Amino acid sequence: MAKATTTSSTTARSAGGVGFDPTVKLGPDERAAAITALKEHEVDVLVVGGGIVGAGSALDAATRGLSVGIVEARDWGSGTSSRSSKLVHGGIRYLEQLNFALVREALIERGLLLQRIAPHLVKPVRFLYPLNHRVWERFYIGIGMAMYDVFSWSGGRPPGVPHHRHLSRKQVLKNMPGLKKDAFVGGMTYYDAQVDDARYVASLVRTAASYGAHAASRVRIEGFIKVGERVVGAHAHDIQTGERFDVRAKQVVNATGVWTDDTQAMVGTRGQFKVRASKGVHLVIPRDRFQSNTGMILRTEKSVLFVIPWGRHWLVGTTDTDWNLDKAHPAATAADIDYILEHVNKVLAVPLTREDVEGVYAGLRPLLAGESDQTSQLSREHVVAHTAPGLVVVAGGKWTTYRVMGKDAIDEAVAAMDGKIPESTTEDIPLLGAEGYPAAWNRRGRTARSVGVHKVRIEHLLNRYGTLATEVLQLVEQDPSLAEPLPQADDYIGAEVVYAASHEGALHLEDVLARRTRISIEAWDRGESAAPVAAKLMADVLGWDQETTENEVSNYLTRVAAERASQLQPDDESADRVRLEAPDIAFGFDEDDVVVGGGRSSGADGAKASDEQVVGEKTSEPR
């Protein structure tokens, strides 16, 4: 068992931390060890929420030498952080809102992620902006893109992507032959970056664990422990086993995104700000449905619409509508799908239809509530505050700036702690798999020949795991059958399923098909054919019996059917009702107060010492 996962000590900070162990895994044994450590020892910082911001906060704290715990009620990144536009970008539309500080900050972070922190996961992507007016629009948009380029250099290092370019009408058609010829008079191209958001979160958590963080998914916080007015820990519920336990912490960081208000309600005091959820829907379209060698950005009456290259697919989105229903499973409606198709078809020579849609996913943006009733006008900036002694809340923001949000949250936490604690170092901390990636990429041909697989497969693995691809290939060497692609999902091989369960914290079939891989949105059958094969591979790692394996497959297929049915509904209420007919996860225990499908619990139980208060006994489920 990996040392950095099993070691826990309240003196970790004074001893200089537990060091760095790149061999750390997020397997079932490591999860059990993390829970044991959290039960037995007070940590300096407990992070609640395993999305991109929570994971970034955990890494920031761990690399300062603090003892850290991070818990997530579902799977790592299962909420907003795995359902984004998959973009690492400055937000060019925020220039029009004169939010220059946000754009500059995001562009500096984009450069860091591209070149230092995760070059194996974050890649440049080019976008076309079609112009409809010959003079004033080219001048107006050109100024904005020039500012975009300037801001990208303002961090003191190269941006990692080329500058924008002006294109004539003929050049636009050459780059994107699938456009209507009368839909534009010219265009401009610029660069941003893209990322597999779910893979990034899992890698980020594993990196935090390699620096000593105790990480456990499927652990729900059901209340906070208070001594007087001070928060000194949390009541936790292990969803896998049914066990309840307490975690003691000097500081707790609430990084639960769209669940922030729900989590804050556990404390019994009013938060200093509110978070509203905005639903964004994306469609997955086969790459051959229209010809283009670049992505595209279009203006709509509400916001912007992206057409994003995604391997052998296009991602097309997004919508921007208020959402007040189930936060765990936001549902796309027929109206959402039609809205996206209508707007992209305005510029395509051959219109897309619903039959062209391979996959659909919906996510929720955590927006800071303001005066505007329109979610598209709410702030994408983030805020950090001590809403109660011992409890730091970080909310708002955007995926690209997660590192800054994590830094600010831990800065706020350590300001209330004794002793001199080092400043943040995450600007120079690469994710696992990043070190040595350029050299590994240059050797990909030789690696392919030595392993006996196609070079394209090696490229695929390097762009998903970086230098850790060698660990996946070791599984293939031990069992050559794991080199076989999954049914109806040729991009992924069996070894990736095994690796997800043994190294990356996947505990359920959905974790693999929806997040460690993107089969649930990329395959025409949304993973129905791959599910039985993947479940059997996971069973060998996680020790599932036949009944458990069959239940995992059944639950996944029911989930797919519910999502498809919800996407035929005319409105949010109907779609939400249909989606929630599917069970959430397969629990490994029988407990009356847990509702399978709703994922809700009656909360913490047991009497506490007279000097402590039990808060948050009835809650919804924060992530």
C-alpha positions in Angstrom: 0.0 0.0 0.0 1.3 3.4 -0.9 3.0 5.2 1.9 1.6 8.7 1.2 -1.9 7.4 1.3 -1.6 5.5 4.6 0.5 7.9 6.5 -1.5 10.3 8.7 -0.3 12.7 11.4 -1.5 15.8 13.0 2.1 16.9 13.1 2.5 16.6 9.3 2.8 20.3 8.9 5.5 20.8 11.5 7.4 17.7 10.2 7.4 19.2 6.7 4.6 17.1 5.2 4.7 13.5 4.0 6.7 14.2 0.9 5.8 13.2 -2.6 5.0 9.6 -3.7 4.1 9.4 -7.4 3.2 5.7 -7.0 0.1 6.5 -5.0 -3.2 5.1 -6.3 -6.8 5.8 -5.7 -7.8 2.2 -5.4 -10.2 0.6 -2.9 -7.5 -0.2 -0.4 -6.2 3.4 -0.5 -9.7 4.7 -0.1 -10.2 2.5 3.0 -6.8 3.7 4.4 -7.8 7.3 3.8 -11.1 6.9 5.7 -9.2 5.2 8.6 -6.8 8.2 8.7 -9.7 10.7 8.7 -11.4 8.8 11.6 -8.3 8.5 13.7 -6.5 11.9 13.3 -7.4 15.5 13.1 -6.4 17.1 9.9 -5.3 20.7 9.3 -7.8 21.1 6.4 -10.9 19.1 5.4 -12.1 19.9 1.9 -15.8 19.1 1.3 -16.5 18.6 -2.4 -14.5 16.6 -5.0 -15.0 18.8 -8.1 -12.3 20.8 -9.8 -12.2 23.5 -7.1 -12.2 21.1 -4.1 -9.5 19.0 -5.7 -7.5 22.1 -6.4 -7.9 23.3 -2.8 -6.7 19.9 -1.5 -3.6 20.0 -3.7 -2.8 23.5 -2.7 -3.1 22.7 1.0 -1.1 19.4 0.7 1.7 21.1 -1.1 2.1 23.6 1.7 2.9 20.8 4.1 -0.6 20.7 5.7 -2.4 17.5 6.6 -5.4 17.3 4.3 -8.6 15.3 3.9 -10.9 15.6 0.9 -14.3 13.9 0.6 -16.9 13.7 -2.2 -20.5 12.5 -1.9 -20.4 10.9 -5.3 -17.6 10.3 -7.8 -14.7 12.7 -8.3 -15.9 15.4 -10.6 -19.4 13.9 -11.0 -21.2 17.3 -10.9 -20.4 20.4 -12.8 -16.7 19.6 -13.2 -17.3 16.7 -15.7 -20.1 18.4 -17.6 -18.5 21.6 -18.9 -17.7 22.7 -22.4 -14.3 21.0 -22.0 -12.6 24.4 -22.6 -9.7 26.0 -20.8 -10.3 29.6 -22.0 -10.1 33.2 -21.1 -13.8 33.8 -21.9 -13.6 36.1 -24.9 -17.3 37.1 -24.4 -16.4 38.7 -21.0 -14.4 41.3 -22.9 -17.6 42.7 -24.1 -18.8 43.0 -20.5 -15.5 44.9 -19.7 -14.5 42.2 -17.2 -10.8 42.5 -18.2 -9.5 41.2 -14.9 -11.3 37.9 -15.2 -10.2 37.4 -18.8 -6.6 38.2 -17.9 -6.5 35.9 -14.9 -8.1 33.0 -16.9 -5.6 33.5 -19.8 -2.6 33.3 -17.5 -4.0 30.1 -16.0 -4.6 28.8 -19.5 -0.9 29.2 -20.3 0.1 27.5 -17.1 -2.1 24.5 -17.7 -1.0 24.2 -21.3 2.7 24.4 -20.7 3.5 23.4 -17.2 0.8 21.9 -15.1 -0.9 19.5 -17.5 0.4 19.5 -21.1 -0.8 15.9 -21.6 -4.4 16.8 -20.8 -4.8 20.4 -22.0 -4.4 21.0 -25.7 -4.6 24.1 -28.0 -7.8 24.4 -30.1 -8.5 26.8 -32.9 -11.8 28.6 -33.3 -13.3 30.4 -36.3 -15.5 33.5 -35.6 -17.5 34.1 -38.8 -18.1 37.8 -39.7 -21.5 39.0 -41.0 -20.5 42.7 -41.6 -17.6 43.8 -43.7 -16.0 46.7 -41.9 -17.2 47.6 -38.4 -17.6 44.0 -37.1 -14.1 43.1 -38.3 -12.7 46.2 -36.5 -14.8 45.6 -33.4 -14.0 41.9 -33.0 -10.4 42.5 -34.1 -9.8 44.9 -31.2 -11.3 42.3 -28.7 -9.1 39.5 -30.1 -6.0 41.7 -30.0 -6.7 42.4 -26.3 -7.1 38.6 -25.8 -3.7 38.1 -27.2 -2.1 40.9 -25.1 -3.7 39.6 -21.9 -2.4 36.1 -22.6 1.2 37.4 -22.5 0.7 39.4 -19.3 1.6 36.6 -17.0 5.3 36.9 -17.8 5.5 33.8 -20.0 4.5 32.8 -23.5 0.8 32.0 -23.9 1.4 28.6 -25.5 -0.9 29.3 -28.5 -0.7 31.3 -31.7 -2.2 34.8 -32.1 -5.4 35.5 -33.8 -5.6 35.9 -37.6 -8.0 37.7 -40.0 -9.4 35.5 -42.8 -11.0 36.5 -46.1 -14.3 34.8 -47.2 -12.3 32.4 -49.4 -10.0 31.5 -46.5 -13.0 30.8 -44.3 -14.5 28.4 -46.8 -11.1 26.6 -47.1 -10.9 26.1 -43.4 -14.6 25.2 -42.9 -16.1 23.9 -46.2 -19.3 22.8 -44.3 -20.5 26.4 -43.9 -23.2 28.0 -45.9 -21.6 30.3 -48.5 -24.0 33.1 -47.7 -23.6 32.8 -43.9 -20.5 35.1 -43.6 -18.4 37.7 -45.4 -15.1 36.8 -43.8 -13.8 35.6 -40.4 -11.2 35.5 -37.8 -9.5 32.7 -36.0 -8.1 32.6 -32.5 -6.9 29.9 -30.1 -8.0 28.6 -26.7 -7.5 25.2 -25.2 -9.6 22.1 -24.4 -9.5 19.4 -21.7 -11.2 16.2 -20.7 -12.6 17.8 -17.6 -13.5 14.6 -15.8 -10.1 13.0 -16.4 -8.4 16.2 -15.2 -10.3 16.1 -11.9 -9.4 12.5 -11.2 -5.8 13.2 -12.0 -5.8 16.3 -9.8 -7.2 14.3 -6.8 -4.6 11.6 -7.3 -1.9 14.3 -7.5 -3.1 15.7 -4.2 -3.0 12.1 -2.7 0.6 11.8 -3.9 1.4 14.7 -1.7 -0.3 13.1 1.3 -4.0 14.1 1.0 -6.4 11.5 2.3 -9.0 11.3 -0.5 -12.3 9.4 -0.3 -15.2 9.5 -2.7 -18.7 8.3 -2.0 -18.4 9.9 1.5 -21.2 12.3 2.2 -21.0 15.1 4.7 -24.3 15.3 6.6 -23.5 18.0 9.1 -20.8 20.0 10.8 -19.4 19.6 14.3 -19.3 22.9 16.3 -17.8 23.9 19.6 -19.6 27.0 20.5 -19.8 28.9 17.2 -16.7 27.3 15.7 -16.8 24.5 13.2 -14.3 21.9 14.2 -15.1 19.0 11.8 -17.9 17.2 10.0 -20.2 14.2 10.3 -19.5 11.8 7.4 -21.4 8.9 5.9 -19.6 6.3 3.9 -22.1 5.5 1.2 -20.3 2.3 0.2 -20.5 0.6 3.6 -23.2 2.6 5.5 -20.7 3.5 8.2 -20.9 6.9 9.8 -17.9 8.6 11.4 -16.7 12.1 12.4 -13.8 13.9 10.9 -12.0 16.5 13.0 -10.3 19.5 11.3 -8.8 22.8 12.2 -10.3 24.4 9.1 -13.1 23.1 6.8 -13.3 24.3 3.2 -16.7 24.1 1.6 -16.2 23.7 -2.2 -19.5 22.2 -3.2 -20.3 24.4 -6.2 -24.0 24.5 -7.0 -24.7 22.8 -3.6 -23.1 25.6 -1.7 -26.3 27.0 -0.3 -27.4 23.5 0.8 -24.1 22.9 2.6 -24.1 26.3 4.2 -27.6 25.5 5.6 -26.0 22.8 7.7 -24.1 25.4 9.7 -27.2 27.1 11.0 -26.0 30.5 10.0 -26.7 32.5 6.9 -24.1 32.5 4.2 -22.7 35.8 2.9 -23.6 35.1 -0.7 -25.9 32.9 -2.7 -25.2 30.6 -5.6 -27.6 30.0 -8.5 -27.5 27.1 -10.9 -27.5 27.7 -14.6 -28.1 24.7 -16.9 -25.8 24.3 -19.9 -26.6 21.6 -22.5 -24.2 20.2 -25.0 -24.7 17.8 -28.0 -22.1 15.3 -29.3 -22.1 15.1 -33.1 -20.0 12.7 -35.3 -17.0 14.6 -36.8 -18.0 13.6 -40.4 -21.3 15.3 -40.3 -19.7 18.5 -41.6 -16.3 19.4 -42.9 -14.0 21.7 -40.9 -10.5 21.8 -39.6 -11.3 24.3 -36.9 -13.9 24.9 -34.2 -16.3 27.7 -34.3 -17.9 30.3 -32.1 -21.3 31.9 -32.9 -23.2 34.7 -31.3 -26.8 34.0 -30.2 -29.4 36.3 -28.8 -28.5 35.1 -25.3 -24.8 34.3 -25.2 -22.5 32.3 -27.5 -22.6 28.9 -29.1 -19.4 26.8 -29.5 -18.7 24.1 -32.0 -15.7 22.3 -30.5 -13.5 19.6 -32.0 -13.5 16.5 -29.8 -11.5 13.6 -31.2 -13.8 11.9 -33.7 -16.7 14.1 -32.6 -17.9 17.7 -32.3 -19.2 19.2 -29.1 -22.0 21.8 -29.8 -23.3 24.0 -27.1 -24.3 25.5 -24.8 -27.6 26.7 -23.4 -27.9 29.1 -20.4 -31.1 28.7 -18.4 -32.0 28.9 -14.7 -32.3 25.5 -13.0 -34.1 24.9 -9.7 -34.6 21.2 -9.8 -32.4 18.2 -8.9 -28.8 19.3 -8.9 -27.2 15.8 -9.2 -28.9 15.0 -12.5 -29.7 18.1 -14.5 -31.7 16.9 -17.5 -31.6 18.2 -21.1 -35.0 18.6 -22.8 -36.2 18.4 -26.4 -36.4 22.2 -26.4 -32.7 22.4 -25.3 -31.6 20.1 -28.1 -33.8 21.9 -30.7 -32.4 25.3 -29.6 -28.8 24.2 -30.2 -29.6 22.6 -33.5 -31.5 25.6 -34.7 -28.7 28.0 -34.0 -25.8 25.9 -35.5 -27.9 25.1 -38.6 -28.1 28.8 -39.4 -24.5 28.5 -40.7 -24.2 24.9 -41.8 -24.7 24.0 -45.5 -26.2 20.6 -44.6 -28.4 21.0 -41.5 -28.0 18.7 -38.5 -31.0 16.7 -37.2 -31.7 14.8 -34.0 -30.6 11.6 -35.8 -27.1 13.1 -36.0 -26.9 13.4 -32.2 -24.7 10.7 -30.7 -24.8 12.0 -27.1 -26.2 14.7 -24.9 -25.1 16.0 -21.5 -26.2 18.8 -19.2 -24.3 20.5 -16.5 -24.9 23.3 -13.9 -22.7 26.4 -13.6 -22.4 27.7 -10.1 -23.1 31.5 -10.6 -22.9 34.1 -7.8 -26.5 35.5 -7.5 -26.8 39.2 -8.2 -29.3 41.7 -9.3 -30.0 40.3 -12.7 -32.7 37.7 -13.3 -30.8 36.3 -16.3 -28.2 33.7 -15.5 -26.1 34.7 -18.4 -25.5 38.1 -16.7 -24.5 36.7 -13.3 -20.9 36.9 -12.2 -18.3 34.2 -13.2 -15.9 35.7 -10.6 -15.3 33.8 -7.4 -15.6 34.7 -3.7 -13.9 33.3 -0.6 -15.0 34.0 2.9 -15.1 32.6 6.5 -18.9 32.3 6.8 -18.4 30.9 10.3 -15.3 30.4 12.5 -13.5 27.4 11.1 -15.5 27.2 7.9 -14.2 28.7 4.6 -16.6 28.9 1.6 -15.3 29.2 -2.0 -18.0 29.8 -4.6 -18.6 31.0 -8.1 -15.7 31.2 -10.6 -15.1 29.1 -13.7 -13.3 25.8 -14.5 -10.2 27.5 -16.0 -9.4 29.4 -12.8 -9.8 26.5 -10.4 -6.1 26.8 -9.2 -6.5 30.4 -8.2 -9.8 29.6 -6.4 -8.1 26.8 -4.5 -5.2 29.0 -3.6 -7.5 31.8 -2.3 -9.5 29.3 -0.3 -6.5 27.9 1.4 -5.0 31.4 2.0 -8.2 32.2 3.8 -8.0 29.0 5.9 -4.4 29.3 6.9 -4.9 33.0 7.9 -6.9 31.6 10.9 -4.3 29.0 11.8 -1.3 29.2 14.1 2.3 29.3 13.0 3.9 30.3 9.7 2.6 28.4 6.8 4.2 28.5 3.4 2.7 30.3 0.5 0.9 28.4 -2.4 3.2 26.5 -4.7 0.7 25.0 -7.2 1.8 27.4 -10.0 4.9 25.1 -10.3 3.3 21.7 -9.4 2.6 19.5 -12.4 -0.1 16.9 -12.4 0.9 13.3 -12.3 1.8 12.2 -15.8 3.0 15.7 -16.9 6.7 15.4 -16.1 8.5 13.8 -19.1 5.4 14.0 -21.4 7.2 15.8 -24.3 9.9 13.1 -24.4 7.3 10.3 -24.1 5.4 11.8 -27.0 8.6 12.0 -29.1 9.2 8.3 -28.4 5.6 7.2 -29.1 6.6 5.4 -32.3 9.2 3.3 -30.6 6.9 2.6 -27.7 4.2 1.3 -30.1 6.7 -1.1 -31.7 8.0 -2.4 -28.4 4.5 -3.0 -27.0 3.1 -4.3 -30.3 0.1 -1.9 -30.5 -0.7 0.8 -33.1 0.9 4.2 -32.8 -2.5 5.9 -32.7 -3.3 3.9 -29.6 -0.2 5.0 -27.9 -1.0 8.6 -28.8 -4.5 8.2 -27.3 -3.1 6.8 -24.0 -0.4 9.6 -23.8 -3.1 12.2 -24.2 -5.1 10.7 -21.4 -2.5 9.5 -18.9 0.7 11.3 -19.9 3.7 9.3 -18.7 1.4 7.2 -16.6 0.4 5.5 -19.8 3.3 3.1 -19.0 1.2 1.8 -16.1 -1.7 1.1 -18.4 0.6 -0.6 -20.9 1.9 -2.8 -18.1 -1.6 -4.2 -17.7 -1.6 -5.1 -21.4 1.8 -6.8 -21.1 0.4 -8.9 -18.2 -2.9 -9.7 -20.0 -2.8 -9.1 -23.8 -6.6 -9.4 -24.0 -6.8 -6.0 -22.3 -5.6 -4.4 -25.5 -8.9 -5.2 -27.1 -11.2 -2.2 -27.6 -14.6 -2.1 -25.8 -17.7 -3.0 -27.8 -19.0 0.0 -29.8 -16.3 2.1 -28.2 -13.2 1.6 -30.3 -11.3 4.5 -28.7 -11.0 2.7 -25.4 -9.4 -0.6 -24.4 -10.0 -3.0 -21.6 -6.9 -2.0 -19.7 -8.3 1.5 -19.2 -11.3 0.1 -17.4 -9.1 -2.0 -15.1 -6.8 1.0 -14.5 -9.8 3.2 -13.6 -10.8 0.8 -10.9 -7.4 0.0 -9.6 -5.7 3.4 -9.8 -8.2 6.2 -10.4 -10.9 5.7 -7.7 -13.7 4.3 -9.9 -16.1 2.4 -7.6 -19.1 2.0 -10.0 -19.7 1.2 -13.6 -21.0 4.7 -14.2 -17.8 6.2 -12.9 -15.9 4.4 -15.8 -18.3 4.8 -18.6 -19.3 8.4 -17.9 -16.1 10.0 -16.5 -12.9 7.9 -16.6 -13.9 7.4 -20.2 -16.5 9.4 -22.1 -18.3 6.3 -23.6 -21.7 7.4 -22.2 -21.7 10.5 -24.5 -19.4 9.4 -27.4 -20.9 5.9 -28.3 -24.0 5.7 -30.4 -25.5 3.3 -27.9 -24.2 5.4 -25.0 -22.3 2.5 -23.6 -25.0 -0.2 -23.6 -22.7 -2.7 -25.5 -19.6 -1.8 -23.4 -21.4 -2.0 -20.0 -21.3 -5.8 -19.5 -17.7 -6.1 -20.6 -16.5 -3.2 -18.5 -18.5 -4.4 -15.5 -16.7 -7.8 -15.6 -13.3 -6.2 -15.8 -14.2 -4.0 -12.8 -15.5 -7.0 -10.9 -12.1 -8.6 -11.0 -10.5 -5.6 -9.4 -13.2 -4.6 -6.9 -14.2 -8.1 -5.9 -17.8 -7.9 -7.1 -19.8 -11.1 -7.1 -22.1 -12.0 -10.0 -25.2 -10.3 -8.5 -23.3 -7.0 -7.9 -21.9 -7.1 -11.4 -25.3 -7.6 -12.9 -26.8 -4.9 -10.7 -24.2 -2.4 -11.9 -25.0 -3.2 -15.5 -28.7 -3.0 -14.9 -28.5 0.3 -13.1 -26.3 1.8 -15.9 -28.7 0.7 -18.6 -31.6 2.1 -16.6 -29.7 5.4 -16.3 -29.2 5.5 -20.1 -32.9 4.8 -20.8 -33.9 7.5 -18.3 -31.6 10.1 -19.9 -32.9 9.3 -23.4 -36.5 9.5 -22.2 -35.8 12.8 -20.5 -34.4 14.3 -23.7 -37.8 13.8 -25.3 -39.6 15.9 -22.7 -40.8 19.4 -23.5 -39.8 21.2 -20.3 -37.4 21.0 -17.3 -40.0 19.7 -14.9 -41.0 16.8 -17.1 -37.4 16.0 -18.0 -36.3 16.1 -14.3 -39.2 13.7 -13.3 -38.3 11.2 -16.0 -34.5 11.3 -15.3 -35.0 10.7 -11.6 -36.9 7.5 -12.2 -33.5 5.8 -12.7 -31.6 4.6 -9.5 -28.6 6.6 -8.6 -26.0 4.1 -7.4 -26.1 0.5 -6.2 -25.5 0.7 -2.4 -23.6 -2.1 -0.8 -25.8 -2.2 2.3 -29.5 -2.0 3.3 -30.5 1.1 5.2 -34.0 2.5 5.6 -33.1 6.2 5.7 -31.3 6.1 2.3 -33.4 6.6 -0.8 -31.8 4.8 -3.7 -32.2 7.1 -6.7 -32.6 10.3 -4.8 -29.3 9.9 -2.9 -30.7 11.6 0.2 -30.2 10.6 3.8 -31.9 11.6 7.1 -28.5 12.7 8.3 -26.3 12.3 11.2 -27.2 10.2 14.2 -25.9 9.7 17.7 -25.7 11.9 20.7 -22.7 14.2 21.0 -20.8 15.6 24.0 -22.5 18.4 25.8 -20.0 21.0 24.6 -20.6 20.2 21.0 -23.5 21.0 18.7 -24.8 18.7 16.0 -25.9 20.7 13.0 -27.3 19.8 9.7 -29.3 16.7 10.6 -31.5 16.9 7.5 -29.9 17.8 4.3 -29.9 17.5 0.6 -26.8 16.0 -0.9 -23.9 18.4 -1.5 -21.1 17.4 -3.9 
